[in-house]
């Protein structure tokens, strides 16, 4: 099982990711970001790309979609916090959103 | 623009839909249902089918996905309540979920 990141590791990872809109959520047990797209089609295209990656990683996001907006919360439930898997999925999402 | 359903019309529509798990939400201004699937793959396959229908109708759901669960809220923002479009999308979702 992937272990949760230490406070220092999480802070280090978030330091870079904050610039692209990621932040802590749920008292540090998750990271979150709201993605915005031109319209629903672009938002769902993004979700489709992420879904395939998430399924391959067997690591799934919690996400809410309202038209062109996708709110994402990443956490590793089994580990009870943020792990390297969350960081990896977050980075994939940033790339997928740029392509959209 | 589609007009919101009268209280009687909405109650009539919901009477049938309640059996499949739909209920009122947001003080009657929306309808909501939680769909459950075997796993993430089935949940996202359902979302993909609904996304294509929603885009074609130009009527989009608010929805949250956590692994095998999809929580849906339907409302017609422009009309400020539940319209025939919401009922139509809700029925499509029920069919799509049965196929999954």
N, CA and C atoms of all chains as a GROMACS GRO file, in nm:
protein
  600
    1UNK      N    1   0.084  -0.120   0.000
    1UNK     CA    2   0.000   0.000   0.000
    1UNK      C    3   0.088   0.125   0.000
    2UNK      N    4   0.047   0.224  -0.074
    2UNK     CA    5   0.122   0.350  -0.077
    2UNK      C    6   0.105   0.421   0.057
    3UNK      N    7   0.215   0.470   0.112
    3UNK     CA    8   0.205   0.541   0.240
    3UNK      C    9   0.176   0.688   0.219
    4UNK      N   10   0.110   0.749   0.317
    4UNK     CA   11   0.081   0.892   0.302
    4UNK      C   12   0.211   0.970   0.311
    5UNK      N   13   0.211   1.085   0.246
    5UNK     CA   14   0.329   1.170   0.246
    5UNK      C   15   0.342   1.235   0.384
    6UNK      N   16   0.464   1.259   0.424
    6UNK     CA   17   0.486   1.335   0.547
    6UNK      C   18   0.442   1.480   0.522
    7UNK      N   19   0.423   1.554   0.626
    7UNK     CA   20   0.384   1.696   0.612
    7UNK      C   21   0.485   1.769   0.522
    8UNK      N   22   0.615   1.742   0.543
    8UNK     CA   23   0.719   1.809   0.463
    8UNK      C   24   0.710   1.770   0.316
    9UNK      N   25   0.689   1.641   0.291
    9UNK     CA   26   0.678   1.594   0.152
    9UNK      C   27   0.556   1.655   0.083
   10UNK      N   28   0.444   1.658   0.158
   10UNK     CA   29   0.322   1.712   0.099
   10UNK      C   30   0.338   1.861   0.070
   11UNK      N   31   0.398   1.932   0.165
   11UNK     CA   32   0.420   2.075   0.147
   11UNK      C   33   0.508   2.102   0.026
   12UNK      N   34   0.610   2.019   0.008
   12UNK     CA   35   0.703   2.034  -0.104
   12UNK      C   36   0.629   2.013  -0.237
   13UNK      N   37   0.549   1.906  -0.242
   13UNK     CA   38   0.473   1.877  -0.364
   13UNK      C   39   0.372   1.987  -0.393
   14UNK      N   40   0.306   2.033  -0.286
   14UNK     CA   41   0.202   2.136  -0.304
   14UNK      C   42   0.261   2.270  -0.344
   15UNK      N   43   0.386   2.295  -0.301
   15UNK     CA   44   0.449   2.424  -0.329
   15UNK      C   45   0.448   2.449  -0.480
   16UNK      N   46   0.484   2.343  -0.556
   16UNK     CA   47   0.484   2.358  -0.701
   16UNK      C   48   0.342   2.359  -0.758
   17UNK      N   49   0.255   2.276  -0.699
   17UNK     CA   50   0.121   2.259  -0.755
   17UNK      C   51   0.028   2.375  -0.723
   18UNK      N   52   0.062   2.450  -0.618
   18UNK     CA   53  -0.023   2.563  -0.581
   18UNK      C   54  -0.034   2.664  -0.695
   19UNK      N   55   0.078   2.676  -0.769
   19UNK     CA   56   0.079   2.770  -0.881
   19UNK      C   57  -0.026   2.735  -0.986
   20UNK      N   58  -0.056   2.607  -0.999
   20UNK     CA   59  -0.157   2.569  -1.099
   20UNK      C   60  -0.293   2.549  -1.034
   21UNK      N   61  -0.308   2.594  -0.910
   21UNK     CA   62  -0.442   2.599  -0.851
   21UNK      C   63  -0.478   2.491  -0.750
   22UNK      N   64  -0.383   2.402  -0.721
   22UNK     CA   65  -0.412   2.298  -0.620
   22UNK      C   66  -0.398   2.355  -0.480
   23UNK      N   67  -0.475   2.302  -0.389
   23UNK     CA   68  -0.464   2.344  -0.250
   23UNK      C   69  -0.500   2.228  -0.159
   24UNK      N   70  -0.472   2.244  -0.031
   24UNK     CA   71  -0.508   2.143   0.068
   24UNK      C   72  -0.658   2.142   0.090
   25UNK      N   73  -0.712   2.027   0.122
   25UNK     CA   74  -0.854   2.016   0.158
   25UNK      C   75  -0.867   1.915   0.270
   26UNK      N   76  -0.982   1.919   0.338
   26UNK     CA   77  -1.011   1.823   0.446
   26UNK      C   78  -0.897   1.812   0.547
   27UNK      N   79  -0.860   1.926   0.601
   27UNK     CA   80  -0.757   1.931   0.705
   27UNK      C   81  -0.627   1.862   0.664
   28UNK      N   82  -0.590   1.878   0.537
   28UNK     CA   83  -0.462   1.824   0.493
   28UNK      C   84  -0.469   1.678   0.449
   29UNK      N   85  -0.588   1.617   0.459
   29UNK     CA   86  -0.599   1.476   0.420
   29UNK      C   87  -0.630   1.460   0.271
   30UNK      N   88  -0.644   1.572   0.199
   30UNK     CA   89  -0.674   1.567   0.057
   30UNK      C   90  -0.617   1.691  -0.012
   31UNK      N   91  -0.607   1.684  -0.143
   31UNK     CA   92  -0.576   1.803  -0.222
   31UNK      C   93  -0.692   1.826  -0.318
   32UNK      N   94  -0.714   1.952  -0.354
   32UNK     CA   95  -0.831   1.985  -0.434
   32UNK      C   96  -0.800   2.094  -0.536
   33UNK      N   97  -0.873   2.090  -0.646
   33UNK     CA   98  -0.859   2.194  -0.748
   33UNK      C   99  -0.989   2.204  -0.827
   34UNK      N  100  -1.022   2.326  -0.869
   34UNK     CA  101  -1.137   2.343  -0.959
   34UNK      C  102  -1.084   2.376  -1.099
   35UNK      N  103  -1.118   2.292  -1.194
   35UNK     CA  104  -1.080   2.314  -1.334
   35UNK      C  105  -1.196   2.381  -1.406
   36UNK      N  106  -1.165   2.475  -1.492
   36UNK     CA  107  -1.268   2.542  -1.572
   36UNK      C  108  -1.236   2.530  -1.720
   37UNK      N  109  -1.337   2.501  -1.800
   37UNK     CA  110  -1.319   2.482  -1.944
   37UNK      C  111  -1.413   2.573  -2.022
   38UNK      N  112  -1.402   2.568  -2.154
   38UNK     CA  113  -1.486   2.654  -2.237
   38UNK      C  114  -1.633   2.615  -2.225
   39UNK      N  115  -1.658   2.487  -2.221
   39UNK     CA  116  -1.797   2.440  -2.216
   39UNK      C  117  -1.802   2.298  -2.161
   40UNK      N  118  -1.922   2.239  -2.161
   40UNK     CA  119  -1.941   2.104  -2.108
   40UNK      C  120  -1.859   2.002  -2.186
   41UNK      N  121  -1.856   2.020  -2.318
   41UNK     CA  122  -1.786   1.923  -2.403
   41UNK      C  123  -1.638   1.915  -2.364
   42UNK      N  124  -1.576   2.028  -2.347
   42UNK     CA  125  -1.435   2.029  -2.307
   42UNK      C  126  -1.416   1.972  -2.166
   43UNK      N  127  -1.511   2.004  -2.078
   43UNK     CA  128  -1.501   1.953  -1.940
   43UNK      C  129  -1.511   1.801  -1.941
   44UNK      N  130  -1.604   1.748  -2.020
   44UNK     CA  131  -1.622   1.603  -2.018
   44UNK      C  132  -1.511   1.531  -2.094
   45UNK      N  133  -1.454   1.596  -2.196
   45UNK     CA  134  -1.339   1.538  -2.265
   45UNK      C  135  -1.223   1.521  -2.166
   46UNK      N  136  -1.204   1.623  -2.083
   46UNK     CA  137  -1.102   1.618  -1.976
   46UNK      C  138  -1.132   1.501  -1.882
   47UNK      N  139  -1.256   1.490  -1.838
   47UNK     CA  140  -1.293   1.383  -1.744
   47UNK      C  141  -1.270   1.246  -1.807
   48UNK      N  142  -1.295   1.233  -1.936
   48UNK     CA  143  -1.277   1.104  -2.003
   48UNK      C  144  -1.130   1.064  -2.004
   49UNK      N  145  -1.044   1.160  -2.033
   49UNK     CA  146  -0.900   1.131  -2.032
   49UNK      C  147  -0.856   1.089  -1.893
   50UNK      N  148  -0.902   1.164  -1.793
   50UNK     CA  149  -0.862   1.135  -1.655
   50UNK      C  150  -0.918   0.999  -1.610
   51UNK      N  151  -1.040   0.968  -1.654
   51UNK     CA  152  -1.103   0.841  -1.614
   51UNK      C  153  -1.018   0.722  -1.658
   52UNK      N  154  -0.968   0.729  -1.781
   52UNK     CA  155  -0.885   0.618  -1.832
   52UNK      C  156  -0.757   0.605  -1.751
   53UNK      N  157  -0.695   0.717  -1.720
   53UNK     CA  158  -0.572   0.717  -1.640
   53UNK      C  159  -0.600   0.666  -1.498
   54UNK      N  160  -0.711   0.713  -1.440
   54UNK     CA  161  -0.747   0.673  -1.303
   54UNK      C  162  -0.771   0.523  -1.295
   55UNK      N  163  -0.839   0.471  -1.397
   55UNK     CA  164  -0.870   0.328  -1.398
   55UNK      C  165  -0.742   0.246  -1.412
   56UNK      N  166  -0.651   0.296  -1.496
   56UNK     CA  167  -0.523   0.227  -1.514
   56UNK      C  168  -0.441   0.228  -1.385
   57UNK      N  169  -0.445   0.342  -1.314
   57UNK     CA  170  -0.373   0.354  -1.187
   57UNK      C  171  -0.445   0.280  -1.074
   58UNK      N  172  -0.571   0.244  -1.099
   58UNK     CA  173  -0.662   0.198  -0.994
   58UNK      C  174  -0.663   0.297  -0.877
   59UNK      N  175  -0.670   0.424  -0.914
   59UNK     CA  176  -0.673   0.532  -0.815
   59UNK      C  177  -0.769   0.638  -0.869
   60UNK      N  178  -0.881   0.657  -0.799
   60UNK     CA  179  -0.991   0.734  -0.858
   60UNK      C  180  -1.018   0.865  -0.785
   61UNK      N  181  -1.054   0.967  -0.861
   61UNK     CA  182  -1.082   1.097  -0.798
   61UNK      C  183  -1.224   1.103  -0.742
   62UNK      N  184  -1.247   1.195  -0.652
   62UNK     CA  185  -1.383   1.238  -0.621
   62UNK      C  186  -1.403   1.365  -0.701
   63UNK      N  187  -1.504   1.371  -0.782
   63UNK     CA  188  -1.518   1.492  -0.864
   63UNK      C  189  -1.662   1.527  -0.892
   64UNK      N  190  -1.683   1.657  -0.904
   64UNK     CA  191  -1.815   1.710  -0.931
   64UNK      C  192  -1.808   1.794  -1.057
   65UNK      N  193  -1.902   1.770  -1.147
   65UNK     CA  194  -1.905   1.846  -1.273
   65UNK      C  195  -2.035   1.926  -1.281
   66UNK      N  196  -2.021   2.055  -1.302
   66UNK     CA  197  -2.136   2.141  -1.332
   66UNK      C  198  -2.101   2.219  -1.458
   67UNK      N  199  -2.162   2.182  -1.568
   67UNK     CA  200  -2.137   2.240  -1.700
   67UNK      C  201  -1.987   2.244  -1.734
   68UNK      N  202  -1.924   2.360  -1.730
   68UNK     CA  203  -1.784   2.371  -1.774
   68UNK      C  204  -1.684   2.359  -1.659
   69UNK      N  205  -1.735   2.325  -1.540
   69UNK     CA  206  -1.651   2.325  -1.420
   69UNK      C  207  -1.635   2.182  -1.366
   70UNK      N  208  -1.513   2.149  -1.327
   70UNK     CA  209  -1.489   2.018  -1.265
   70UNK      C  210  -1.412   2.040  -1.134
   71UNK      N  211  -1.476   2.010  -1.022
   71UNK     CA  212  -1.412   2.023  -0.892
   71UNK      C  213  -1.359   1.886  -0.851
   72UNK      N  214  -1.229   1.881  -0.824
   72UNK     CA  215  -1.165   1.753  -0.796
   72UNK      C  216  -1.111   1.749  -0.654
   73UNK      N  217  -1.130   1.637  -0.586
   73UNK     CA  218  -1.068   1.614  -0.456
   73UNK      C  219  -0.993   1.482  -0.464
   74UNK      N  220  -0.864   1.485  -0.430
   74UNK     CA  221  -0.783   1.364  -0.436
   74UNK      C  222  -0.733   1.327  -0.297
   75UNK      N  223  -0.748   1.201  -0.265
   75UNK     CA  224  -0.705   1.150  -0.136
   75UNK      C  225  -0.692   0.999  -0.149
   76UNK      N  226  -0.609   0.939  -0.068
   76UNK     CA  227  -0.597   0.794  -0.073
   76UNK      C  228  -0.664   0.737   0.051
   77UNK      N  229  -0.788   0.691   0.032
   77UNK     CA  230  -0.871   0.651   0.147
   77UNK      C  231  -0.805   0.543   0.231
   78UNK      N  232  -0.748   0.442   0.162
   78UNK     CA  233  -0.686   0.331   0.236
   78UNK      C  234  -0.573   0.379   0.325
   79UNK      N  235  -0.504   0.483   0.279
   79UNK     CA  236  -0.389   0.532   0.355
   79UNK      C  237  -0.428   0.644   0.450
   80UNK      N  238  -0.549   0.699   0.432
   80UNK     CA  239  -0.596   0.806   0.520
   80UNK      C  240  -0.530   0.940   0.496
   81UNK      N  241  -0.492   0.967   0.372
   81UNK     CA  242  -0.431   1.098   0.346
   81UNK      C  243  -0.380   1.107   0.204
   82UNK      N  244  -0.291   1.204   0.182
   82UNK     CA  245  -0.236   1.229   0.048
   82UNK      C  246  -0.113   1.142   0.026
   83UNK      N  247  -0.111   1.070  -0.086
   83UNK     CA  248   0.004   0.986  -0.118
   83UNK      C  249   0.064   1.028  -0.252
   84UNK      N  250   0.173   0.963  -0.290
   84UNK     CA  251   0.237   0.991  -0.418
   84UNK      C  252   0.141   0.965  -0.534
   85UNK      N  253   0.047   0.872  -0.514
   85UNK     CA  254  -0.053   0.842  -0.617
   85UNK      C  255  -0.140   0.965  -0.646
   86UNK      N  256  -0.176   1.038  -0.542
   86UNK     CA  257  -0.258   1.158  -0.559
   86UNK      C  258  -0.182   1.265  -0.637
   87UNK      N  259  -0.055   1.279  -0.603
   87UNK     CA  260   0.029   1.378  -0.672
   87UNK      C  261   0.042   1.341  -0.820
   88UNK      N  262   0.060   1.212  -0.846
   88UNK     CA  263   0.075   1.165  -0.983
   88UNK      C  264  -0.054   1.192  -1.063
   89UNK      N  265  -0.168   1.160  -1.004
   89UNK     CA  266  -0.296   1.182  -1.072
   89UNK      C  267  -0.322   1.332  -1.092
   90UNK      N  268  -0.284   1.411  -0.991
   90UNK     CA  269  -0.300   1.557  -1.001
   90UNK      C  270  -0.220   1.612  -1.118
   91UNK      N  271  -0.097   1.563  -1.131
   91UNK     CA  272  -0.011   1.613  -1.240
   91UNK      C  273  -0.066   1.570  -1.376
   92UNK      N  274  -0.119   1.447  -1.382
   92UNK     CA  275  -0.181   1.402  -1.506
   92UNK      C  276  -0.300   1.493  -1.542
   93UNK      N  277  -0.378   1.528  -1.441
   93UNK     CA  278  -0.495   1.614  -1.464
   93UNK      C  279  -0.452   1.750  -1.520
   94UNK      N  280  -0.346   1.805  -1.464
   94UNK     CA  281  -0.298   1.936  -1.513
   94UNK      C  282  -0.258   1.926  -1.661
   95UNK      N  283  -0.192   1.817  -1.695
   95UNK     CA  284  -0.154   1.798  -1.836
   95UNK      C  285  -0.278   1.780  -1.924
   96UNK      N  286  -0.369   1.698  -1.879
   96UNK     CA  287  -0.491   1.670  -1.957
   96UNK      C  288  -0.572   1.799  -1.976
   97UNK      N  289  -0.573   1.885  -1.875
   97UNK     CA  290  -0.650   2.010  -1.884
   97UNK      C  291  -0.586   2.106  -1.982
   98UNK      N  292  -0.454   2.102  -1.992
   98UNK     CA  293  -0.382   2.189  -2.084
   98UNK      C  294  -0.411   2.149  -2.228
   99UNK      N  295  -0.423   2.018  -2.249
   99UNK     CA  296  -0.450   1.968  -2.384
   99UNK      C  297  -0.592   2.002  -2.431
  100UNK      N  298  -0.683   2.020  -2.334
  100UNK     CA  299  -0.827   2.031  -2.369
  100UNK      C  300  -0.855   2.150  -2.460
  101UNK      N  301  -3.805   2.915  -2.426
  101UNK     CA  302  -3.751   2.855  -2.304
  101UNK      C  303  -3.853   2.759  -2.244
  102UNK      N  304  -3.804   2.648  -2.195
  102UNK     CA  305  -3.893   2.552  -2.130
  102UNK      C  306  -3.943   2.610  -1.998
  103UNK      N  307  -4.071   2.599  -1.972
  103UNK     CA  308  -4.124   2.652  -1.845
  103UNK      C  309  -4.118   2.546  -1.736
  104UNK      N  310  -4.106   2.593  -1.612
  104UNK     CA  311  -4.101   2.496  -1.503
  104UNK      C  312  -4.236   2.427  -1.489
  105UNK      N  313  -4.232   2.305  -1.438
  105UNK     CA  314  -4.355   2.230  -1.418
  105UNK      C  315  -4.432   2.288  -1.301
  106UNK      N  316  -4.562   2.280  -1.308
  106UNK     CA  317  -4.644   2.319  -1.193
  106UNK      C  318  -4.620   2.216  -1.083
  107UNK      N  319  -4.658   2.250  -0.962
  107UNK     CA  320  -4.643   2.157  -0.849
  107UNK      C  321  -4.713   2.024  -0.882
  108UNK      N  322  -4.832   2.032  -0.940
  108UNK     CA  323  -4.908   1.911  -0.973
  108UNK      C  324  -4.837   1.828  -1.080
  109UNK      N  325  -4.785   1.895  -1.181
  109UNK     CA  326  -4.713   1.824  -1.288
  109UNK      C  327  -4.587   1.756  -1.233
  110UNK      N  328  -4.516   1.829  -1.148
  110UNK     CA  329  -4.391   1.772  -1.093
  110UNK      C  330  -4.423   1.652  -1.003
  111UNK      N  331  -4.527   1.668  -0.921
  111UNK     CA  332  -4.567   1.558  -0.832
  111UNK      C  333  -4.605   1.435  -0.913
  112UNK      N  334  -4.677   1.457  -1.024
  112UNK     CA  335  -4.721   1.347  -1.108
  112UNK      C  336  -4.599   1.275  -1.168
  113UNK      N  337  -4.504   1.354  -1.220
  113UNK     CA  338  -4.383   1.296  -1.281
  113UNK      C  339  -4.301   1.222  -1.175
  114UNK      N  340  -4.290   1.284  -1.059
  114UNK     CA  341  -4.208   1.224  -0.952
  114UNK      C  342  -4.271   1.097  -0.896
  115UNK      N  343  -4.405   1.091  -0.900
  115UNK     CA  344  -4.475   0.976  -0.845
  115UNK      C  345  -4.421   0.846  -0.908
  116UNK      N  346  -4.404   0.852  -1.040
  116UNK     CA  347  -4.351   0.734  -1.110
  116UNK      C  348  -4.201   0.718  -1.086
  117UNK      N  349  -4.131   0.832  -1.083
  117UNK     CA  350  -3.985   0.825  -1.076
  117UNK      C  351  -3.934   0.791  -0.936
  118UNK      N  352  -4.018   0.815  -0.836
  118UNK     CA  353  -3.977   0.787  -0.698
  118UNK      C  354  -3.942   0.639  -0.681
  119UNK      N  355  -4.016   0.556  -0.754
  119UNK     CA  356  -3.991   0.412  -0.745
  119UNK      C  357  -3.851   0.374  -0.789
  120UNK      N  358  -3.795   0.452  -0.881
  120UNK     CA  359  -3.659   0.420  -0.925
  120UNK      C  360  -3.556   0.507  -0.853
  121UNK      N  361  -3.597   0.574  -0.746
  121UNK     CA  362  -3.500   0.640  -0.659
  121UNK      C  363  -3.487   0.790  -0.672
  122UNK      N  364  -3.567   0.853  -0.758
  122UNK     CA  365  -3.560   0.999  -0.770
  122UNK      C  366  -3.637   1.064  -0.656
  123UNK      N  367  -3.590   1.180  -0.616
  123UNK     CA  368  -3.661   1.255  -0.514
  123UNK      C  369  -3.644   1.404  -0.536
  124UNK      N  370  -3.721   1.484  -0.466
  124UNK     CA  371  -3.707   1.629  -0.473
  124UNK      C  372  -3.579   1.673  -0.405
  125UNK      N  373  -3.523   1.783  -0.454
  125UNK     CA  374  -3.406   1.841  -0.388
  125UNK      C  375  -3.417   1.993  -0.397
  126UNK      N  376  -3.340   2.060  -0.315
  126UNK     CA  377  -3.337   2.207  -0.316
  126UNK      C  378  -3.476   2.268  -0.311
  127UNK      N  379  -3.551   2.231  -0.210
  127UNK     CA  380  -3.686   2.287  -0.190
  127UNK      C  381  -3.774   2.277  -0.313
  128UNK      N  382  -3.762   2.165  -0.383
  128UNK     CA  383  -3.851   2.142  -0.497
  128UNK      C  384  -3.801   2.205  -0.626
  129UNK      N  385  -3.687   2.273  -0.621
  129UNK     CA  386  -3.635   2.335  -0.744
  129UNK      C  387  -3.548   2.240  -0.825
  130UNK      N  388  -3.530   2.120  -0.775
  130UNK     CA  389  -3.447   2.021  -0.846
  130UNK      C  390  -3.496   1.881  -0.812
  131UNK      N  391  -3.452   1.784  -0.893
  131UNK     CA  392  -3.474   1.644  -0.858
  131UNK      C  393  -3.336   1.578  -0.849
  132UNK      N  394  -3.327   1.475  -0.767
  132UNK     CA  395  -3.195   1.415  -0.742
  132UNK      C  396  -3.205   1.264  -0.728
  133UNK      N  397  -3.096   1.199  -0.762
  133UNK     CA  398  -3.088   1.053  -0.744
  133UNK      C  399  -2.942   1.011  -0.730
  134UNK      N  400  -2.917   0.908  -0.653
  134UNK     CA  401  -2.784   0.851  -0.644
  134UNK      C  402  -2.783   0.716  -0.716
  135UNK      N  403  -2.702   0.705  -0.819
  135UNK     CA  404  -2.686   0.580  -0.892
  135UNK      C  405  -2.565   0.505  -0.838
  136UNK      N  406  -2.580   0.373  -0.826
  136UNK     CA  407  -2.467   0.290  -0.780
  136UNK      C  408  -2.438   0.182  -0.883
  137UNK      N  409  -2.311   0.160  -0.910
  137UNK     CA  410  -2.269   0.061  -1.010
  137UNK      C  411  -2.172  -0.038  -0.947
  138UNK      N  412  -2.131  -0.137  -1.028
  138UNK     CA  413  -2.041  -0.239  -0.976
  138UNK      C  414  -1.904  -0.179  -0.942
  139UNK      N  415  -1.858  -0.086  -1.027
  139UNK     CA  416  -1.726  -0.028  -1.006
  139UNK      C  417  -1.714   0.105  -1.080
  140UNK      N  418  -1.596   0.164  -1.079
  140UNK     CA  419  -1.574   0.293  -1.145
  140UNK      C  420  -1.598   0.284  -1.294
  141UNK      N  421  -1.555   0.175  -1.354
  141UNK     CA  422  -1.568   0.160  -1.499
  141UNK      C  423  -1.715   0.168  -1.540
  142UNK      N  424  -1.800   0.098  -1.470
  142UNK     CA  425  -1.943   0.100  -1.500
  142UNK      C  426  -2.003   0.238  -1.474
  143UNK      N  427  -1.958   0.301  -1.366
  143UNK     CA  428  -2.009   0.435  -1.333
  143UNK      C  429  -1.972   0.534  -1.443
  144UNK      N  430  -1.848   0.526  -1.490
  144UNK     CA  431  -1.805   0.623  -1.591
  144UNK      C  432  -1.864   0.591  -1.729
  145UNK      N  433  -1.888   0.463  -1.756
  145UNK     CA  434  -1.956   0.427  -1.882
  145UNK      C  435  -2.095   0.490  -1.884
  146UNK      N  436  -2.164   0.484  -1.769
  146UNK     CA  437  -2.295   0.549  -1.755
  146UNK      C  438  -2.282   0.700  -1.779
  147UNK      N  439  -2.184   0.762  -1.716
  147UNK     CA  440  -2.166   0.907  -1.731
  147UNK      C  441  -2.138   0.944  -1.877
  148UNK      N  442  -2.064   0.861  -1.946
  148UNK     CA  443  -2.031   0.891  -2.087
  148UNK      C  444  -2.157   0.888  -2.173
  149UNK      N  445  -2.242   0.790  -2.150
  149UNK     CA  446  -2.367   0.782  -2.226
  149UNK      C  447  -2.453   0.905  -2.197
  150UNK      N  448  -2.462   0.940  -2.069
  150UNK     CA  449  -2.546   1.054  -2.031
  150UNK      C  450  -2.487   1.184  -2.086
  151UNK      N  451  -2.354   1.194  -2.088
  151UNK     CA  452  -2.289   1.317  -2.136
  151UNK      C  453  -2.326   1.344  -2.282
  152UNK      N  454  -2.328   1.240  -2.363
  152UNK     CA  455  -2.361   1.257  -2.505
  152UNK      C  456  -2.506   1.302  -2.520
  153UNK      N  457  -2.595   1.242  -2.441
  153UNK     CA  458  -2.736   1.280  -2.445
  153UNK      C  459  -2.755   1.423  -2.396
  154UNK      N  460  -2.688   1.457  -2.287
  154UNK     CA  461  -2.700   1.591  -2.228
  154UNK      C  462  -2.653   1.697  -2.327
  155UNK      N  463  -2.542   1.666  -2.395
  155UNK     CA  464  -2.487   1.762  -2.490
  155UNK      C  465  -2.584   1.781  -2.608
  156UNK      N  466  -2.644   1.671  -2.650
  156UNK     CA  467  -2.740   1.677  -2.761
  156UNK      C  468  -2.864   1.757  -2.721
  157UNK      N  469  -2.907   1.739  -2.596
  157UNK     CA  470  -3.024   1.814  -2.545
  157UNK      C  471  -2.987   1.958  -2.510
  158UNK      N  472  -2.858   1.984  -2.501
  158UNK     CA  473  -2.807   2.108  -2.444
  158UNK      C  474  -2.869   2.133  -2.306
  159UNK      N  475  -2.872   2.026  -2.229
  159UNK     CA  476  -2.926   2.031  -2.093
  159UNK      C  477  -2.838   1.941  -2.007
  160UNK      N  478  -2.766   2.002  -1.912
  160UNK     CA  479  -2.659   1.929  -1.845
  160UNK      C  480  -2.687   1.903  -1.698
  161UNK      N  481  -2.643   1.790  -1.650
  161UNK     CA  482  -2.664   1.758  -1.507
  161UNK      C  483  -2.558   1.823  -1.419
  162UNK      N  484  -2.590   1.835  -1.290
  162UNK     CA  485  -2.486   1.856  -1.190
  162UNK      C  486  -2.463   1.718  -1.131
  163UNK      N  487  -2.340   1.673  -1.132
  163UNK     CA  488  -2.320   1.537  -1.082
  163UNK      C  489  -2.184   1.521  -1.017
  164UNK      N  490  -2.184   1.432  -0.918
  164UNK     CA  491  -2.063   1.401  -0.842
  164UNK      C  492  -2.037   1.252  -0.852
  165UNK      N  493  -1.915   1.217  -0.884
  165UNK     CA  494  -1.877   1.076  -0.894
  165UNK      C  495  -1.770   1.043  -0.790
  166UNK      N  496  -1.798   0.941  -0.711
  166UNK     CA  497  -1.698   0.886  -0.620
  166UNK      C  498  -1.697   0.735  -0.643
  167UNK      N  499  -1.594   0.689  -0.709
  167UNK     CA  500  -1.577   0.548  -0.745
  167UNK      C  501  -1.700   0.492  -0.818
  168UNK      N  502  -1.780   0.408  -0.752
  168UNK     CA  503  -1.893   0.343  -0.822
  168UNK      C  504  -2.025   0.418  -0.805
  169UNK      N  505  -2.019   0.538  -0.747
  169UNK     CA  506  -2.140   0.614  -0.713
  169UNK      C  507  -2.149   0.742  -0.797
  170UNK      N  508  -2.267   0.771  -0.847
  170UNK     CA  509  -2.288   0.897  -0.920
  170UNK      C  510  -2.411   0.966  -0.862
  171UNK      N  511  -2.390   1.080  -0.798
  171UNK     CA  512  -2.501   1.157  -0.742
  171UNK      C  513  -2.540   1.265  -0.842
  172UNK      N  514  -2.667   1.265  -0.881
  172UNK     CA  515  -2.712   1.355  -0.986
  172UNK      C  516  -2.814   1.455  -0.931
  173UNK      N  517  -2.801   1.580  -0.969
  173UNK     CA  518  -2.904   1.680  -0.940
  173UNK      C  519  -2.944   1.744  -1.071
  174UNK      N  520  -3.074   1.744  -1.100
  174UNK     CA  521  -3.124   1.802  -1.224
  174UNK      C  522  -3.216   1.920  -1.195
  175UNK      N  523  -3.190   2.028  -1.266
  175UNK     CA  524  -3.270   2.148  -1.250
  175UNK      C  525  -3.248   2.233  -1.374
  176UNK      N  526  -3.344   2.316  -1.408
  176UNK     CA  527  -3.326   2.403  -1.523
  176UNK      C  528  -3.302   2.545  -1.472
  177UNK      N  529  -3.173   2.583  -1.469
  177UNK     CA  530  -3.134   2.708  -1.405
  177UNK      C  531  -3.207   2.828  -1.464
  178UNK      N  532  -3.214   2.830  -1.598
  178UNK     CA  533  -3.276   2.944  -1.664
  178UNK      C  534  -3.422   2.961  -1.623
  179UNK      N  535  -3.486   2.848  -1.597
  179UNK     CA  536  -3.628   2.852  -1.563
  179UNK      C  537  -3.650   2.859  -1.412
  180UNK      N  538  -3.543   2.834  -1.335
  180UNK     CA  539  -3.553   2.840  -1.189
  180UNK      C  540  -3.629   2.724  -1.127
  181UNK      N  541  -3.622   2.607  -1.189
  181UNK     CA  542  -3.690   2.492  -1.131
  181UNK      C  543  -3.684   2.370  -1.220
  182UNK      N  544  -3.773   2.275  -1.194
  182UNK     CA  545  -3.776   2.150  -1.269
  182UNK      C  546  -3.865   2.166  -1.393
  183UNK      N  547  -3.811   2.130  -1.508
  183UNK     CA  548  -3.888   2.137  -1.633
  183UNK      C  549  -3.898   1.998  -1.697
  184UNK      N  550  -3.971   1.992  -1.807
  184UNK     CA  551  -3.986   1.867  -1.880
  184UNK      C  552  -3.849   1.815  -1.927
  185UNK      N  553  -3.755   1.906  -1.950
  185UNK     CA  554  -3.619   1.865  -1.990
  185UNK      C  555  -3.551   1.782  -1.882
  186UNK      N  556  -3.575   1.821  -1.757
  186UNK     CA  557  -3.516   1.746  -1.645
  186UNK      C  558  -3.575   1.606  -1.637
  187UNK      N  559  -3.705   1.598  -1.656
  187UNK     CA  560  -3.772   1.468  -1.651
  187UNK      C  561  -3.720   1.378  -1.764
  188UNK      N  562  -3.703   1.440  -1.882
  188UNK     CA  563  -3.656   1.363  -1.998
  188UNK      C  564  -3.514   1.310  -1.974
  189UNK      N  565  -3.426   1.396  -1.920
  189UNK     CA  566  -3.289   1.354  -1.893
  189UNK      C  567  -3.286   1.248  -1.782
  190UNK      N  568  -3.372   1.266  -1.683
  190UNK     CA  569  -3.381   1.169  -1.572
  190UNK      C  570  -3.420   1.031  -1.626
  191UNK      N  571  -3.517   1.029  -1.716
  191UNK     CA  572  -3.562   0.901  -1.772
  191UNK      C  573  -3.452   0.837  -1.857
  192UNK      N  574  -3.381   0.921  -1.932
  192UNK     CA  575  -3.268   0.869  -2.010
  192UNK      C  576  -3.164   0.806  -1.917
  193UNK      N  577  -3.138   0.874  -1.804
  193UNK     CA  578  -3.039   0.822  -1.708
  193UNK      C  579  -3.081   0.686  -1.654
  194UNK      N  580  -3.208   0.672  -1.623
  194UNK     CA  581  -3.257   0.544  -1.571
  194UNK      C  582  -3.235   0.433  -1.673
  195UNK      N  583  -3.262   0.465  -1.800
  195UNK     CA  584  -3.241   0.364  -1.905
  195UNK      C  585  -3.092   0.333  -1.919
  196UNK      N  586  -3.010   0.436  -1.922
  196UNK     CA  587  -2.866   0.418  -1.938
  196UNK      C  588  -2.808   0.336  -1.823
  197UNK      N  589  -2.860   0.357  -1.702
  197UNK     CA  590  -2.810   0.284  -1.584
  197UNK      C  591  -2.849   0.137  -1.592
  198UNK      N  592  -2.964   0.110  -1.650
  198UNK     CA  593  -3.010  -0.029  -1.660
  198UNK      C  594  -2.923  -0.106  -1.759
  199UNK      N  595  -2.880  -0.036  -1.864
  199UNK     CA  596  -2.795  -0.100  -1.965
  199UNK      C  597  -2.655  -0.132  -1.911
  200UNK      N  598  -2.613  -0.056  -1.811
  200UNK     CA  599  -2.471  -0.062  -1.766
  200UNK      C  600  -2.434  -0.201  -1.714
   0.00000   0.00000   0.00000
